[in-house]
């Protein structure tokens, strides 16, 4: 099973029925696999904060949501995370491509990487960093945790993680 299939399998096993995504080259395989999965309703978003709003609506409608995005947009989501997702204690798995780390080919991506973990920590959002393909084995427990405690969680996947795919 590919890492993309493992990720989607864990989403389905944890009853995640709604996923929104913003285009990302590193996460394209996961997005394609979700798009082909009949158990998950996938809708693309124009912006990450808009996607979080869609996830909030899905949650309020009784669905378990997740969002797929890049870390370069964490700054755009701060208000939505604090005043919607966290205030209303919504569980939200965020599968995030962690651009700007070692192996990043685009220099402008580095600036947000410097701030990503600090911003997530400032908001007390549990953060897990996947460096290697077998780190995906932790995803099931991470998803269970976020729905148990009704909190958002960030799963950062860096270039070295995707390079192995």
mmCIF file of the C-alpha atoms, coordinates in Angstrom:
data_MODEL
# 
_entry.id   MODEL 
# 
loop_
_atom_site.group_PDB 
_atom_site.id 
_atom_site.type_symbol 
_atom_site.label_atom_id 
_atom_site.label_alt_id 
_atom_site.label_comp_id 
_atom_site.label_asym_id 
_atom_site.label_entity_id 
_atom_site.label_seq_id 
_atom_site.pdbx_PDB_ins_code 
_atom_site.Cartn_x 
_atom_site.Cartn_y 
_atom_site.Cartn_z 
_atom_site.occupancy 
_atom_site.B_iso_or_equiv 
_atom_site.pdbx_formal_charge 
_atom_site.auth_seq_id 
_atom_site.auth_comp_id 
_atom_site.auth_asym_id 
_atom_site.auth_atom_id 
_atom_site.pdbx_PDB_model_num 
ATOM 1   C CA . UNK A 1 1   ? 0.000   0.000  0.000  1.00 0.00 ? 1   UNK A CA 1 
ATOM 2   C CA . UNK A 1 2   ? 1.375   3.440  -0.910 1.00 0.00 ? 2   UNK A CA 1 
ATOM 3   C CA . UNK A 1 3   ? 1.748   6.150  1.734  1.00 0.00 ? 3   UNK A CA 1 
ATOM 4   C CA . UNK A 1 4   ? -1.087  8.067  0.036  1.00 0.00 ? 4   UNK A CA 1 
ATOM 5   C CA . UNK A 1 5   ? -3.330  5.004  0.332  1.00 0.00 ? 5   UNK A CA 1 
ATOM 6   C CA . UNK A 1 6   ? -2.299  4.522  3.976  1.00 0.00 ? 6   UNK A CA 1 
ATOM 7   C CA . UNK A 1 7   ? -3.223  8.121  4.788  1.00 0.00 ? 7   UNK A CA 1 
ATOM 8   C CA . UNK A 1 8   ? -6.628  7.809  3.144  1.00 0.00 ? 8   UNK A CA 1 
ATOM 9   C CA . UNK A 1 9   ? -7.212  4.409  4.756  1.00 0.00 ? 9   UNK A CA 1 
ATOM 10  C CA . UNK A 1 10  ? -6.591  5.968  8.195  1.00 0.00 ? 10  UNK A CA 1 
ATOM 11  C CA . UNK A 1 11  ? -8.961  8.836  7.377  1.00 0.00 ? 11  UNK A CA 1 
ATOM 12  C CA . UNK A 1 12  ? -11.690 6.359  6.436  1.00 0.00 ? 12  UNK A CA 1 
ATOM 13  C CA . UNK A 1 13  ? -10.978 4.138  9.476  1.00 0.00 ? 13  UNK A CA 1 
ATOM 14  C CA . UNK A 1 14  ? -11.474 7.207  11.692 1.00 0.00 ? 14  UNK A CA 1 
ATOM 15  C CA . UNK A 1 15  ? -14.790 8.040  10.004 1.00 0.00 ? 15  UNK A CA 1 
ATOM 16  C CA . UNK A 1 16  ? -13.561 11.209 8.343  1.00 0.00 ? 16  UNK A CA 1 
ATOM 17  C CA . UNK A 1 17  ? -16.207 11.835 5.707  1.00 0.00 ? 17  UNK A CA 1 
ATOM 18  C CA . UNK A 1 18  ? -15.385 15.377 4.575  1.00 0.00 ? 18  UNK A CA 1 
ATOM 19  C CA . UNK A 1 19  ? -12.032 16.672 3.349  1.00 0.00 ? 19  UNK A CA 1 
ATOM 20  C CA . UNK A 1 20  ? -11.178 19.999 1.830  1.00 0.00 ? 20  UNK A CA 1 
ATOM 21  C CA . UNK A 1 21  ? -7.866  20.860 0.261  1.00 0.00 ? 21  UNK A CA 1 
ATOM 22  C CA . UNK A 1 22  ? -5.897  23.664 -1.280 1.00 0.00 ? 22  UNK A CA 1 
ATOM 23  C CA . UNK A 1 23  ? -3.672  22.631 -4.198 1.00 0.00 ? 23  UNK A CA 1 
ATOM 24  C CA . UNK A 1 24  ? -0.199  21.470 -3.193 1.00 0.00 ? 24  UNK A CA 1 
ATOM 25  C CA . UNK A 1 25  ? 2.364   19.654 -5.290 1.00 0.00 ? 25  UNK A CA 1 
ATOM 26  C CA . UNK A 1 26  ? 3.639   17.580 -2.353 1.00 0.00 ? 26  UNK A CA 1 
ATOM 27  C CA . UNK A 1 27  ? 0.135   16.544 -1.276 1.00 0.00 ? 27  UNK A CA 1 
ATOM 28  C CA . UNK A 1 28  ? -1.219  15.961 -4.810 1.00 0.00 ? 28  UNK A CA 1 
ATOM 29  C CA . UNK A 1 29  ? -1.062  12.167 -4.455 1.00 0.00 ? 29  UNK A CA 1 
ATOM 30  C CA . UNK A 1 30  ? -3.100  12.231 -1.241 1.00 0.00 ? 30  UNK A CA 1 
ATOM 31  C CA . UNK A 1 31  ? -5.617  14.612 -2.803 1.00 0.00 ? 31  UNK A CA 1 
ATOM 32  C CA . UNK A 1 32  ? -5.975  12.359 -5.873 1.00 0.00 ? 32  UNK A CA 1 
ATOM 33  C CA . UNK A 1 33  ? -6.448  9.306  -3.654 1.00 0.00 ? 33  UNK A CA 1 
ATOM 34  C CA . UNK A 1 34  ? -9.101  11.113 -1.581 1.00 0.00 ? 34  UNK A CA 1 
ATOM 35  C CA . UNK A 1 35  ? -10.845 12.251 -4.758 1.00 0.00 ? 35  UNK A CA 1 
ATOM 36  C CA . UNK A 1 36  ? -11.119 8.588  -5.819 1.00 0.00 ? 36  UNK A CA 1 
ATOM 37  C CA . UNK A 1 37  ? -12.390 7.430  -2.392 1.00 0.00 ? 37  UNK A CA 1 
ATOM 38  C CA . UNK A 1 38  ? -16.184 6.948  -2.306 1.00 0.00 ? 38  UNK A CA 1 
ATOM 39  C CA . UNK A 1 39  ? -16.320 7.178  1.519  1.00 0.00 ? 39  UNK A CA 1 
ATOM 40  C CA . UNK A 1 40  ? -14.976 10.745 1.574  1.00 0.00 ? 40  UNK A CA 1 
ATOM 41  C CA . UNK A 1 41  ? -16.629 13.837 0.148  1.00 0.00 ? 41  UNK A CA 1 
ATOM 42  C CA . UNK A 1 42  ? -13.824 16.059 -1.123 1.00 0.00 ? 42  UNK A CA 1 
ATOM 43  C CA . UNK A 1 43  ? -14.252 19.696 -2.028 1.00 0.00 ? 43  UNK A CA 1 
ATOM 44  C CA . UNK A 1 44  ? -11.339 21.922 -3.039 1.00 0.00 ? 44  UNK A CA 1 
ATOM 45  C CA . UNK A 1 45  ? -10.966 25.311 -1.332 1.00 0.00 ? 45  UNK A CA 1 
ATOM 46  C CA . UNK A 1 46  ? -9.656  28.578 -2.710 1.00 0.00 ? 46  UNK A CA 1 
ATOM 47  C CA . UNK A 1 47  ? -7.953  29.515 0.581  1.00 0.00 ? 47  UNK A CA 1 
ATOM 48  C CA . UNK A 1 48  ? -7.079  27.687 3.783  1.00 0.00 ? 48  UNK A CA 1 
ATOM 49  C CA . UNK A 1 49  ? -9.258  29.834 6.055  1.00 0.00 ? 49  UNK A CA 1 
ATOM 50  C CA . UNK A 1 50  ? -12.196 29.228 3.705  1.00 0.00 ? 50  UNK A CA 1 
ATOM 51  C CA . UNK A 1 51  ? -11.440 25.507 3.949  1.00 0.00 ? 51  UNK A CA 1 
ATOM 52  C CA . UNK A 1 52  ? -11.543 25.676 7.739  1.00 0.00 ? 52  UNK A CA 1 
ATOM 53  C CA . UNK A 1 53  ? -14.953 27.322 7.475  1.00 0.00 ? 53  UNK A CA 1 
ATOM 54  C CA . UNK A 1 54  ? -16.124 24.458 5.266  1.00 0.00 ? 54  UNK A CA 1 
ATOM 55  C CA . UNK A 1 55  ? -14.756 21.984 7.819  1.00 0.00 ? 55  UNK A CA 1 
ATOM 56  C CA . UNK A 1 56  ? -16.599 23.795 10.618 1.00 0.00 ? 56  UNK A CA 1 
ATOM 57  C CA . UNK A 1 57  ? -19.837 23.561 8.642  1.00 0.00 ? 57  UNK A CA 1 
ATOM 58  C CA . UNK A 1 58  ? -19.277 19.855 8.003  1.00 0.00 ? 58  UNK A CA 1 
ATOM 59  C CA . UNK A 1 59  ? -18.578 19.283 11.713 1.00 0.00 ? 59  UNK A CA 1 
ATOM 60  C CA . UNK A 1 60  ? -21.705 21.181 12.746 1.00 0.00 ? 60  UNK A CA 1 
ATOM 61  C CA . UNK A 1 61  ? -23.609 19.048 10.239 1.00 0.00 ? 61  UNK A CA 1 
ATOM 62  C CA . UNK A 1 62  ? -22.442 15.859 11.944 1.00 0.00 ? 62  UNK A CA 1 
ATOM 63  C CA . UNK A 1 63  ? -19.469 14.949 9.726  1.00 0.00 ? 63  UNK A CA 1 
ATOM 64  C CA . UNK A 1 64  ? -15.860 14.413 10.748 1.00 0.00 ? 64  UNK A CA 1 
ATOM 65  C CA . UNK A 1 65  ? -13.708 16.807 8.680  1.00 0.00 ? 65  UNK A CA 1 
ATOM 66  C CA . UNK A 1 66  ? -10.051 17.211 7.759  1.00 0.00 ? 66  UNK A CA 1 
ATOM 67  C CA . UNK A 1 67  ? -8.118  19.824 5.793  1.00 0.00 ? 67  UNK A CA 1 
ATOM 68  C CA . UNK A 1 68  ? -5.108  19.408 3.524  1.00 0.00 ? 68  UNK A CA 1 
ATOM 69  C CA . UNK A 1 69  ? -2.919  22.495 3.100  1.00 0.00 ? 69  UNK A CA 1 
ATOM 70  C CA . UNK A 1 70  ? 0.581   24.004 3.019  1.00 0.00 ? 70  UNK A CA 1 
ATOM 71  C CA . UNK A 1 71  ? 2.289   25.520 6.033  1.00 0.00 ? 71  UNK A CA 1 
ATOM 72  C CA . UNK A 1 72  ? 2.862   28.703 4.029  1.00 0.00 ? 72  UNK A CA 1 
ATOM 73  C CA . UNK A 1 73  ? -0.784  29.588 4.704  1.00 0.00 ? 73  UNK A CA 1 
ATOM 74  C CA . UNK A 1 74  ? -0.747  29.092 8.482  1.00 0.00 ? 74  UNK A CA 1 
ATOM 75  C CA . UNK A 1 75  ? -0.729  32.881 8.870  1.00 0.00 ? 75  UNK A CA 1 
ATOM 76  C CA . UNK A 1 76  ? -3.951  33.152 6.855  1.00 0.00 ? 76  UNK A CA 1 
ATOM 77  C CA . UNK A 1 77  ? -5.698  30.671 9.174  1.00 0.00 ? 77  UNK A CA 1 
ATOM 78  C CA . UNK A 1 78  ? -4.795  32.130 12.589 1.00 0.00 ? 78  UNK A CA 1 
ATOM 79  C CA . UNK A 1 79  ? -8.042  34.042 13.153 1.00 0.00 ? 79  UNK A CA 1 
ATOM 80  C CA . UNK A 1 80  ? -10.181 31.140 11.949 1.00 0.00 ? 80  UNK A CA 1 
ATOM 81  C CA . UNK A 1 81  ? -8.279  28.670 14.131 1.00 0.00 ? 81  UNK A CA 1 
ATOM 82  C CA . UNK A 1 82  ? -8.694  30.799 17.257 1.00 0.00 ? 82  UNK A CA 1 
ATOM 83  C CA . UNK A 1 83  ? -12.202 32.223 16.886 1.00 0.00 ? 83  UNK A CA 1 
ATOM 84  C CA . UNK A 1 84  ? -13.946 29.312 15.182 1.00 0.00 ? 84  UNK A CA 1 
ATOM 85  C CA . UNK A 1 85  ? -12.138 25.981 15.399 1.00 0.00 ? 85  UNK A CA 1 
ATOM 86  C CA . UNK A 1 86  ? -10.674 26.320 18.904 1.00 0.00 ? 86  UNK A CA 1 
ATOM 87  C CA . UNK A 1 87  ? -13.421 28.467 20.428 1.00 0.00 ? 87  UNK A CA 1 
ATOM 88  C CA . UNK A 1 88  ? -16.072 25.904 19.516 1.00 0.00 ? 88  UNK A CA 1 
ATOM 89  C CA . UNK A 1 89  ? -13.780 22.948 20.386 1.00 0.00 ? 89  UNK A CA 1 
ATOM 90  C CA . UNK A 1 90  ? -13.851 21.420 16.930 1.00 0.00 ? 90  UNK A CA 1 
ATOM 91  C CA . UNK A 1 91  ? -11.541 18.530 16.182 1.00 0.00 ? 91  UNK A CA 1 
ATOM 92  C CA . UNK A 1 92  ? -9.725  19.266 12.940 1.00 0.00 ? 92  UNK A CA 1 
ATOM 93  C CA . UNK A 1 93  ? -6.904  17.148 11.573 1.00 0.00 ? 93  UNK A CA 1 
ATOM 94  C CA . UNK A 1 94  ? -4.706  19.358 9.405  1.00 0.00 ? 94  UNK A CA 1 
ATOM 95  C CA . UNK A 1 95  ? -2.455  17.443 7.018  1.00 0.00 ? 95  UNK A CA 1 
ATOM 96  C CA . UNK A 1 96  ? 0.129   20.081 6.180  1.00 0.00 ? 96  UNK A CA 1 
ATOM 97  C CA . UNK A 1 97  ? 2.983   19.999 3.709  1.00 0.00 ? 97  UNK A CA 1 
ATOM 98  C CA . UNK A 1 98  ? 5.865   21.544 5.623  1.00 0.00 ? 98  UNK A CA 1 
ATOM 99  C CA . UNK A 1 99  ? 7.559   23.610 2.956  1.00 0.00 ? 99  UNK A CA 1 
ATOM 100 C CA . UNK A 1 100 ? 10.850  25.393 3.582  1.00 0.00 ? 100 UNK A CA 1 
ATOM 101 C CA . UNK A 1 101 ? 12.760  22.687 5.432  1.00 0.00 ? 101 UNK A CA 1 
ATOM 102 C CA . UNK A 1 102 ? 15.855  20.794 4.282  1.00 0.00 ? 102 UNK A CA 1 
ATOM 103 C CA . UNK A 1 103 ? 15.403  19.638 0.702  1.00 0.00 ? 103 UNK A CA 1 
ATOM 104 C CA . UNK A 1 104 ? 13.052  22.508 -0.194 1.00 0.00 ? 104 UNK A CA 1 
ATOM 105 C CA . UNK A 1 105 ? 13.812  23.678 -3.738 1.00 0.00 ? 105 UNK A CA 1 
ATOM 106 C CA . UNK A 1 106 ? 11.961  27.035 -3.494 1.00 0.00 ? 106 UNK A CA 1 
ATOM 107 C CA . UNK A 1 107 ? 13.760  29.702 -1.441 1.00 0.00 ? 107 UNK A CA 1 
ATOM 108 C CA . UNK A 1 108 ? 10.691  31.833 -0.633 1.00 0.00 ? 108 UNK A CA 1 
ATOM 109 C CA . UNK A 1 109 ? 9.104   28.846 1.171  1.00 0.00 ? 109 UNK A CA 1 
ATOM 110 C CA . UNK A 1 110 ? 11.782  29.006 3.873  1.00 0.00 ? 110 UNK A CA 1 
ATOM 111 C CA . UNK A 1 111 ? 10.431  32.105 5.632  1.00 0.00 ? 111 UNK A CA 1 
ATOM 112 C CA . UNK A 1 112 ? 7.148   30.530 6.748  1.00 0.00 ? 112 UNK A CA 1 
ATOM 113 C CA . UNK A 1 113 ? 8.927   27.349 7.842  1.00 0.00 ? 113 UNK A CA 1 
ATOM 114 C CA . UNK A 1 114 ? 10.792  29.487 10.376 1.00 0.00 ? 114 UNK A CA 1 
ATOM 115 C CA . UNK A 1 115 ? 7.451   30.476 11.976 1.00 0.00 ? 115 UNK A CA 1 
ATOM 116 C CA . UNK A 1 116 ? 5.161   27.472 11.458 1.00 0.00 ? 116 UNK A CA 1 
ATOM 117 C CA . UNK A 1 117 ? 5.918   25.445 14.576 1.00 0.00 ? 117 UNK A CA 1 
ATOM 118 C CA . UNK A 1 118 ? 6.080   28.538 16.795 1.00 0.00 ? 118 UNK A CA 1 
ATOM 119 C CA . UNK A 1 119 ? 2.652   29.715 15.612 1.00 0.00 ? 119 UNK A CA 1 
ATOM 120 C CA . UNK A 1 120 ? 1.118   26.292 16.163 1.00 0.00 ? 120 UNK A CA 1 
ATOM 121 C CA . UNK A 1 121 ? 2.728   26.104 19.623 1.00 0.00 ? 121 UNK A CA 1 
ATOM 122 C CA . UNK A 1 122 ? 1.441   29.583 20.498 1.00 0.00 ? 122 UNK A CA 1 
ATOM 123 C CA . UNK A 1 123 ? -2.080  28.269 19.857 1.00 0.00 ? 123 UNK A CA 1 
ATOM 124 C CA . UNK A 1 124 ? -1.404  25.051 21.802 1.00 0.00 ? 124 UNK A CA 1 
ATOM 125 C CA . UNK A 1 125 ? -2.103  22.937 18.740 1.00 0.00 ? 125 UNK A CA 1 
ATOM 126 C CA . UNK A 1 126 ? -0.523  19.489 19.025 1.00 0.00 ? 126 UNK A CA 1 
ATOM 127 C CA . UNK A 1 127 ? 1.957   19.131 16.187 1.00 0.00 ? 127 UNK A CA 1 
ATOM 128 C CA . UNK A 1 128 ? 3.485   15.989 14.735 1.00 0.00 ? 128 UNK A CA 1 
ATOM 129 C CA . UNK A 1 129 ? 6.281   16.105 12.165 1.00 0.00 ? 129 UNK A CA 1 
ATOM 130 C CA . UNK A 1 130 ? 6.589   13.288 9.628  1.00 0.00 ? 130 UNK A CA 1 
ATOM 131 C CA . UNK A 1 131 ? 10.127  12.991 8.222  1.00 0.00 ? 131 UNK A CA 1 
ATOM 132 C CA . UNK A 1 132 ? 10.098  9.364  7.033  1.00 0.00 ? 132 UNK A CA 1 
ATOM 133 C CA . UNK A 1 133 ? 7.498   7.205  5.324  1.00 0.00 ? 133 UNK A CA 1 
ATOM 134 C CA . UNK A 1 134 ? 7.040   4.926  8.311  1.00 0.00 ? 134 UNK A CA 1 
ATOM 135 C CA . UNK A 1 135 ? 6.037   7.961  10.417 1.00 0.00 ? 135 UNK A CA 1 
ATOM 136 C CA . UNK A 1 136 ? 2.641   7.516  8.733  1.00 0.00 ? 136 UNK A CA 1 
ATOM 137 C CA . UNK A 1 137 ? 2.117   4.604  11.155 1.00 0.00 ? 137 UNK A CA 1 
ATOM 138 C CA . UNK A 1 138 ? 1.366   7.233  13.834 1.00 0.00 ? 138 UNK A CA 1 
ATOM 139 C CA . UNK A 1 139 ? -1.502  8.803  11.881 1.00 0.00 ? 139 UNK A CA 1 
ATOM 140 C CA . UNK A 1 140 ? -4.265  6.511  13.183 1.00 0.00 ? 140 UNK A CA 1 
ATOM 141 C CA . UNK A 1 141 ? -3.431  7.338  16.825 1.00 0.00 ? 141 UNK A CA 1 
ATOM 142 C CA . UNK A 1 142 ? -3.152  11.057 16.013 1.00 0.00 ? 142 UNK A CA 1 
ATOM 143 C CA . UNK A 1 143 ? -6.592  11.056 14.403 1.00 0.00 ? 143 UNK A CA 1 
ATOM 144 C CA . UNK A 1 144 ? -8.130  9.180  17.323 1.00 0.00 ? 144 UNK A CA 1 
ATOM 145 C CA . UNK A 1 145 ? -6.553  11.697 19.705 1.00 0.00 ? 145 UNK A CA 1 
ATOM 146 C CA . UNK A 1 146 ? -7.914  14.776 17.925 1.00 0.00 ? 146 UNK A CA 1 
ATOM 147 C CA . UNK A 1 147 ? -11.474 13.439 17.910 1.00 0.00 ? 147 UNK A CA 1 
ATOM 148 C CA . UNK A 1 148 ? -11.216 12.268 21.524 1.00 0.00 ? 148 UNK A CA 1 
ATOM 149 C CA . UNK A 1 149 ? -10.097 15.672 22.840 1.00 0.00 ? 149 UNK A CA 1 
ATOM 150 C CA . UNK A 1 150 ? -11.984 17.905 20.355 1.00 0.00 ? 150 UNK A CA 1 
ATOM 151 C CA . UNK A 1 151 ? -8.906  19.858 19.309 1.00 0.00 ? 151 UNK A CA 1 
ATOM 152 C CA . UNK A 1 152 ? -7.234  20.658 16.027 1.00 0.00 ? 152 UNK A CA 1 
ATOM 153 C CA . UNK A 1 153 ? -4.016  18.815 15.319 1.00 0.00 ? 153 UNK A CA 1 
ATOM 154 C CA . UNK A 1 154 ? -1.252  19.551 12.806 1.00 0.00 ? 154 UNK A CA 1 
ATOM 155 C CA . UNK A 1 155 ? 0.512   16.778 10.928 1.00 0.00 ? 155 UNK A CA 1 
ATOM 156 C CA . UNK A 1 156 ? 3.523   18.322 9.191  1.00 0.00 ? 156 UNK A CA 1 
ATOM 157 C CA . UNK A 1 157 ? 4.922   16.351 6.261  1.00 0.00 ? 157 UNK A CA 1 
ATOM 158 C CA . UNK A 1 158 ? 8.242   17.610 4.966  1.00 0.00 ? 158 UNK A CA 1 
ATOM 159 C CA . UNK A 1 159 ? 10.115  17.147 1.682  1.00 0.00 ? 159 UNK A CA 1 
ATOM 160 C CA . UNK A 1 160 ? 12.086  14.167 3.023  1.00 0.00 ? 160 UNK A CA 1 
ATOM 161 C CA . UNK A 1 161 ? 8.809   12.384 3.859  1.00 0.00 ? 161 UNK A CA 1 
ATOM 162 C CA . UNK A 1 162 ? 7.472   12.863 0.324  1.00 0.00 ? 162 UNK A CA 1 
ATOM 163 C CA . UNK A 1 163 ? 10.828  12.139 -1.322 1.00 0.00 ? 163 UNK A CA 1 
ATOM 164 C CA . UNK A 1 164 ? 10.522  8.539  -0.186 1.00 0.00 ? 164 UNK A CA 1 
ATOM 165 C CA . UNK A 1 165 ? 7.172   8.143  -1.967 1.00 0.00 ? 165 UNK A CA 1 
# 
